[in-house]
Amino acid sequence: MELDAASVTAVIHRLKRAQGQLAAVTRMLEEGEDCKAVVTQLSAVSKALDRAGFAIIASGMEKCLAGEDGAMDRKALEKLFLTLA
């Protein structure tokens, strides 16, 4: 499955943002920050990663429904989707 350029760009931006958030979580832990703030930031990282995964899967589903060559079948897409659930 190949993603279109716009989808790839959006996913890369989301992953880079998550990478920065994760670095912030690490720094917060090292500096002994408040537990609530750490958990809040960690939750944001998790959501960003989930959204990146969902964007990739949605693009695959779109291609599958459009009938493009190399598209994943329904069962493969469902299995991939469930890995994020």
Summary of the structure (lengths in Angstrom):
residues: 85
radius of gyration: 16.2
end to end distance: 20.4
largest distance: 52.0
contacts: 208
relative contact order: 0.15
helix: 79%
strand: 0%
